[in-house]
Amino acid sequence: MNLEQRIEAFAKLGDFFGQFTPNGIVKKDDSQLNTLFFDAFKMQIERAQEFNGWFTKDNVLKAFESWNKALTKDNLITWTSAYNFSNSNNVKTVAIIMAGNIPLVGFHDFLSVLISGHNTIVKQSSNDKHFLPLIAKFLEHINPSFINKITFTENKLTNFDTVIATGSNNTARYFEHYFGKYPSIIRKNRNSVAILTGNETKEELEALGEDIFQYFGLGCRSVSKIFVPKDYNFDLLFNALFKFNNIINYKKYENNYDYNKAVYIMSQFNIIENGFVMLKEDSNYASPIATVFYEFYNSFENLRQKLSEESEEIQCIACNENVIDFVKFGETQHPKLWNYADDIDTIAFLTKI
């Protein structure tokens, strides 16, 4: 199976995903693949919340929609054209240890390994273990050459050449100890931030709300902290975020909101809140659910320097200023194929092992 065939397979997968969007689940045709897989995927989407209370149907569908937009043939060709796959006969087995904080969070690693021509042993998170095996079966029906390239395991990982592992800062220490003798990519905790200037429109701030509230703020690309100028008028932000107020009606989110609010009050922290999200002045990046940290800045350029120096804690920066490494508001949860987690070029790594 050559690169062109692999691209074709994932482009078909992306097109299949297009049937599952937040606007509705609509079967496009009665092709053999749809006959085999449409109902299975639909049932799994409907039941996702039974296995993980944070995987609401809407959030799962948003994940599918995002991958539908990413997995076009043009995107796949653009992405892979930057690399030399001439060493594709040197097939390795790559162990992938996945997180499970948001739906399909480990899919990019899975895609990267297979698009590079390697084999994979996947150890999924118990919080997200139902979609990827279905996707693997779909790929195997598109091209039977995938059949011997994908293995799932819940046991101790064995017989692999290299590792891609994602977890917390604590688990990363374990990964580094256990997999130290293997070529590896080991990812730790990261969070995303936004920079406000005070000149944003309501529409821009509403788009920022998507970055904050999608997936309940559980993703590494979820904005957990904002930087604002001195004397910023937080009413501007709260007025724009009001469209997301229904999030408090979700019980798990409400429980976290109530708990964290009680902790802040008992600890005599000053918070700004509107009934569904709290703002707390804090120098840290990782905020609890239903909380967004904020920090004041005096100089935009000094702030850029600070964020550059602390880049190992930051996944992405949302801002509508025209800076090349910033992401526009509303786009943090829609990375391109070439936007790598932790700024580690996975394909470059995989083509050199």
PLY file of the C-alpha trace (Angstrom):
ply
format ascii 1.0
element vertex 353
property float x
property float y
property float z
element edge 352
property int vertex1
property int vertex2
end_header
0.00 0.00 0.00
1.61 3.24 -1.14
1.16 6.80 0.13
-1.43 7.63 -2.52
-3.57 4.67 -1.45
-3.27 5.65 2.20
-4.32 9.21 1.40
-7.28 7.89 -0.58
-8.41 5.73 2.35
-8.33 8.57 4.88
-10.05 10.94 2.45
-12.90 8.41 2.20
-12.99 8.21 5.99
-13.24 12.00 6.17
-16.09 12.00 3.70
-17.86 9.31 5.75
-17.49 11.49 8.87
-19.38 14.22 7.03
-22.62 12.36 7.69
-22.29 13.07 11.43
-22.46 16.75 12.34
-24.00 18.87 15.13
-26.63 19.92 12.59
-27.82 16.34 12.28
-26.96 12.77 11.34
-27.90 12.19 7.71
-27.12 9.07 5.71
-25.87 10.09 2.27
-26.21 6.86 0.33
-26.60 3.11 0.53
-23.07 2.20 -0.53
-21.59 -1.01 0.80
-19.49 0.90 3.35
-22.50 2.83 4.59
-24.54 -0.35 4.81
-21.82 -1.90 6.96
-20.83 1.05 9.12
-23.34 3.92 9.22
-25.66 2.39 11.81
-22.72 1.16 13.92
-21.22 4.64 14.11
-24.61 6.22 14.75
-25.31 3.83 17.62
-21.88 4.47 19.14
-22.40 8.24 18.95
-25.81 7.91 20.59
-24.35 5.77 23.40
-21.06 7.61 23.94
-22.33 9.45 26.99
-23.15 6.14 28.70
-19.45 5.26 28.74
-18.10 8.76 29.40
-20.39 11.34 30.95
-18.45 14.21 29.32
-18.96 12.80 25.81
-22.28 14.43 25.03
-23.74 13.75 21.61
-23.12 17.35 20.56
-19.45 17.25 21.53
-18.90 13.90 19.82
-20.51 15.24 16.66
-18.31 18.34 16.82
-15.26 16.08 16.90
-16.51 14.16 13.85
-17.26 17.41 12.04
-13.77 18.72 12.76
-12.16 15.61 11.32
-14.47 15.70 8.31
-13.12 19.16 7.49
-9.50 18.12 8.09
-9.49 14.83 6.16
-9.96 16.12 2.64
-7.78 14.79 -0.14
-6.31 18.26 -0.72
-5.42 18.66 2.96
-3.86 15.20 3.13
-1.76 15.85 0.02
-0.67 19.28 1.26
0.27 17.82 4.63
2.25 14.82 3.38
3.96 16.68 0.51
6.27 18.37 3.03
7.95 15.05 3.89
10.12 12.43 2.27
8.54 9.00 2.56
11.22 7.29 0.43
12.15 5.14 3.41
8.62 3.69 3.54
9.92 0.10 3.21
11.47 0.47 6.65
8.23 -0.34 8.45
8.29 -0.03 12.24
5.73 -0.85 14.90
4.70 2.25 16.83
3.01 1.90 20.20
0.48 4.69 20.85
-0.74 5.36 24.37
-3.77 7.61 24.11
-5.49 10.11 26.37
-9.27 10.18 26.67
-10.18 13.71 27.71
-12.13 14.60 24.54
-13.62 12.44 21.74
-11.04 11.07 19.28
-8.24 12.95 21.00
-5.71 10.29 19.96
-6.79 10.11 16.33
-4.06 12.40 14.96
-1.32 10.08 16.27
-3.16 7.09 14.82
-3.48 8.87 11.48
0.16 10.00 11.50
1.52 6.51 12.10
-0.60 4.90 9.38
-0.15 7.67 6.80
3.61 7.20 7.31
3.28 3.52 6.40
4.09 2.10 9.83
2.20 -0.43 11.93
0.63 0.51 15.25
-0.24 -1.06 18.57
-2.84 1.15 20.25
-3.48 1.31 23.96
-6.60 3.40 24.35
-7.81 5.32 27.37
-10.71 3.64 29.15
-12.51 6.98 28.72
-12.49 6.80 24.92
-12.18 3.27 23.58
-15.16 2.69 21.30
-14.70 4.86 18.21
-11.18 3.99 17.06
-11.76 0.22 16.65
-14.75 1.08 14.43
-12.58 3.46 12.42
-9.94 0.74 12.05
-12.54 -1.69 10.70
-13.74 0.98 8.27
-10.19 1.49 6.97
-9.69 -2.28 6.64
-12.76 -2.50 4.43
-11.54 0.38 2.28
-8.14 -1.24 1.85
-7.44 -4.74 3.25
-3.74 -3.84 3.55
-4.65 -2.12 6.82
-5.71 -5.44 8.36
-2.25 -6.40 9.57
-1.20 -2.88 10.45
-3.50 -2.06 13.38
-3.62 -3.82 16.75
-5.48 -2.82 19.90
-4.43 -4.03 23.33
-5.38 -3.55 26.96
-2.36 -5.51 28.15
1.27 -4.60 28.70
2.80 -3.24 25.51
5.28 -5.59 23.84
6.98 -6.03 20.46
7.20 -2.40 19.39
10.00 -0.17 18.09
8.97 3.28 19.22
6.37 5.02 21.38
4.01 7.98 21.22
2.45 8.54 24.65
0.11 11.23 25.90
-0.75 11.81 29.53
-0.40 14.08 32.52
2.85 15.45 33.91
2.79 12.60 36.44
2.26 9.83 33.90
4.90 11.41 31.65
7.51 10.66 34.31
6.41 7.04 34.28
6.49 6.95 30.47
9.99 8.45 30.39
11.23 5.84 32.86
9.51 2.87 31.25
10.13 3.77 27.60
13.47 5.54 28.05
15.35 3.12 25.79
12.98 3.62 22.84
12.72 6.54 20.41
9.65 8.33 21.70
7.33 11.31 21.79
6.00 11.83 25.30
3.44 14.58 25.82
2.58 16.26 29.11
-0.07 18.68 30.34
-0.58 21.77 28.21
-3.26 24.43 28.15
-4.33 27.10 25.69
-4.64 30.82 26.33
-6.25 33.85 24.74
-5.04 37.44 24.55
-7.66 40.19 24.58
-6.90 43.79 23.66
-10.26 45.31 24.57
-11.01 46.05 20.91
-12.75 42.77 20.13
-16.24 42.74 18.64
-19.06 40.81 20.27
-18.81 38.27 17.44
-15.11 37.74 18.14
-15.75 37.24 21.84
-18.57 34.80 21.06
-16.08 32.87 18.93
-13.73 32.84 21.93
-16.60 31.28 23.85
-16.39 28.28 21.52
-12.72 27.92 22.44
-13.58 28.06 26.14
-16.71 25.92 26.39
-16.40 23.28 23.66
-15.70 19.88 25.24
-16.44 21.58 28.61
-12.93 23.02 28.54
-11.32 19.58 28.90
-9.08 19.70 25.83
-5.48 20.89 25.69
-6.66 23.31 22.98
-9.44 24.61 25.23
-8.76 28.17 26.40
-8.26 27.95 30.16
-6.72 31.38 30.70
-7.09 34.87 29.23
-4.72 37.83 29.32
-6.41 41.20 29.47
-5.16 44.82 29.55
-5.36 46.84 32.75
-8.87 48.19 33.43
-10.43 45.67 31.03
-14.24 45.79 31.07
-15.25 42.19 31.82
-18.87 43.03 31.02
-17.90 42.94 27.34
-16.77 39.33 27.72
-19.68 38.20 29.91
-22.25 39.74 27.54
-20.75 37.81 24.62
-20.46 34.56 26.57
-24.11 34.63 27.64
-25.08 32.58 24.57
-23.33 29.61 26.25
-25.30 29.86 29.49
-27.13 26.58 28.86
-23.92 24.72 29.70
-24.84 25.04 33.38
-27.84 22.76 32.75
-25.47 19.84 32.23
-25.25 18.17 35.63
-21.58 17.20 35.62
-20.60 20.73 34.66
-22.97 22.25 37.23
-21.50 20.05 39.97
-18.01 21.27 39.13
-19.19 24.87 39.02
-20.84 24.60 42.45
-17.89 22.78 44.01
-15.22 25.15 42.68
-17.29 28.20 43.60
-17.63 26.91 47.16
-13.86 26.33 47.38
-13.13 29.85 46.12
-15.58 31.43 48.57
-14.28 29.45 51.54
-10.72 30.32 50.54
-11.75 33.99 50.26
-10.58 34.25 46.66
-11.96 37.12 44.62
-13.85 35.78 41.61
-16.04 37.30 38.92
-18.93 35.04 37.93
-22.15 35.10 35.97
-23.94 31.93 37.02
-22.20 29.51 34.62
-18.51 30.46 34.45
-16.09 31.99 36.93
-13.11 34.25 36.25
-10.29 34.11 38.76
-7.08 36.12 38.70
-4.33 33.50 38.74
-0.81 33.12 37.33
-1.32 29.43 36.51
-2.44 28.10 33.13
-4.51 25.04 34.07
-7.87 26.13 35.43
-10.56 23.86 36.90
-13.77 23.09 35.01
-16.17 26.08 34.90
-13.30 28.46 35.68
-11.19 30.64 33.41
-8.08 32.18 34.90
-7.11 35.72 33.92
-4.02 37.85 34.22
-3.46 41.53 33.43
-0.71 42.73 31.10
0.81 46.14 30.44
2.66 45.54 27.17
1.58 43.31 24.30
5.19 42.70 23.26
6.27 41.87 26.81
3.38 39.43 27.05
4.45 37.76 23.80
7.94 37.36 25.24
6.54 35.86 28.47
4.42 33.35 26.56
7.39 32.44 24.39
9.49 31.74 27.47
6.71 29.59 28.95
5.81 27.89 25.67
6.24 24.38 27.09
3.08 24.93 29.14
1.03 26.30 26.24
-0.67 24.39 23.43
-1.90 27.35 21.41
-2.57 31.09 21.71
-5.86 32.57 20.52
-5.85 36.24 19.54
-7.25 38.30 16.69
-4.07 40.33 16.33
-2.29 39.48 13.10
0.57 37.43 14.53
1.72 34.39 12.56
1.78 31.88 15.42
-1.58 32.93 16.88
-4.91 31.19 16.23
-8.04 33.20 15.49
-10.83 33.13 18.05
-13.12 30.18 17.44
-10.40 28.11 15.77
-8.49 26.52 18.65
-10.54 23.31 18.47
-10.08 23.01 14.69
-6.36 22.43 14.12
-4.99 21.72 10.67
-3.32 18.38 10.02
0.05 20.14 10.24
-0.69 21.76 13.63
1.09 19.29 15.91
0.44 18.80 19.60
3.23 20.29 21.74
4.82 21.60 18.52
6.44 18.20 17.97
6.40 17.25 14.29
5.05 13.71 14.50
5.54 12.91 10.82
9.16 14.11 10.84
9.76 11.84 13.82
8.06 8.88 12.13
9.96 9.24 8.85
13.32 9.05 10.66
12.84 6.09 13.01
0 1
1 2
2 3
3 4
4 5
5 6
6 7
7 8
8 9
9 10
10 11
11 12
12 13
13 14
14 15
15 16
16 17
17 18
18 19
19 20
20 21
21 22
22 23
23 24
24 25
25 26
26 27
27 28
28 29
29 30
30 31
31 32
32 33
33 34
34 35
35 36
36 37
37 38
38 39
39 40
40 41
41 42
42 43
43 44
44 45
45 46
46 47
47 48
48 49
49 50
50 51
51 52
52 53
53 54
54 55
55 56
56 57
57 58
58 59
59 60
60 61
61 62
62 63
63 64
64 65
65 66
66 67
67 68
68 69
69 70
70 71
71 72
72 73
73 74
74 75
75 76
76 77
77 78
78 79
79 80
80 81
81 82
82 83
83 84
84 85
85 86
86 87
87 88
88 89
89 90
90 91
91 92
92 93
93 94
94 95
95 96
96 97
97 98
98 99
99 100
100 101
101 102
102 103
103 104
104 105
105 106
106 107
107 108
108 109
109 110
110 111
111 112
112 113
113 114
114 115
115 116
116 117
117 118
118 119
119 120
120 121
121 122
122 123
123 124
124 125
125 126
126 127
127 128
128 129
129 130
130 131
131 132
132 133
133 134
134 135
135 136
136 137
137 138
138 139
139 140
140 141
141 142
142 143
143 144
144 145
145 146
146 147
147 148
148 149
149 150
150 151
151 152
152 153
153 154
154 155
155 156
156 157
157 158
158 159
159 160
160 161
161 162
162 163
163 164
164 165
165 166
166 167
167 168
168 169
169 170
170 171
171 172
172 173
173 174
174 175
175 176
176 177
177 178
178 179
179 180
180 181
181 182
182 183
183 184
184 185
185 186
186 187
187 188
188 189
189 190
190 191
191 192
192 193
193 194
194 195
195 196
196 197
197 198
198 199
199 200
200 201
201 202
202 203
203 204
204 205
205 206
206 207
207 208
208 209
209 210
210 211
211 212
212 213
213 214
214 215
215 216
216 217
217 218
218 219
219 220
220 221
221 222
222 223
223 224
224 225
225 226
226 227
227 228
228 229
229 230
230 231
231 232
232 233
233 234
234 235
235 236
236 237
237 238
238 239
239 240
240 241
241 242
242 243
243 244
244 245
245 246
246 247
247 248
248 249
249 250
250 251
251 252
252 253
253 254
254 255
255 256
256 257
257 258
258 259
259 260
260 261
261 262
262 263
263 264
264 265
265 266
266 267
267 268
268 269
269 270
270 271
271 272
272 273
273 274
274 275
275 276
276 277
277 278
278 279
279 280
280 281
281 282
282 283
283 284
284 285
285 286
286 287
287 288
288 289
289 290
290 291
291 292
292 293
293 294
294 295
295 296
296 297
297 298
298 299
299 300
300 301
301 302
302 303
303 304
304 305
305 306
306 307
307 308
308 309
309 310
310 311
311 312
312 313
313 314
314 315
315 316
316 317
317 318
318 319
319 320
320 321
321 322
322 323
323 324
324 325
325 326
326 327
327 328
328 329
329 330
330 331
331 332
332 333
333 334
334 335
335 336
336 337
337 338
338 339
339 340
340 341
341 342
342 343
343 344
344 345
345 346
346 347
347 348
348 349
349 350
350 351
351 352
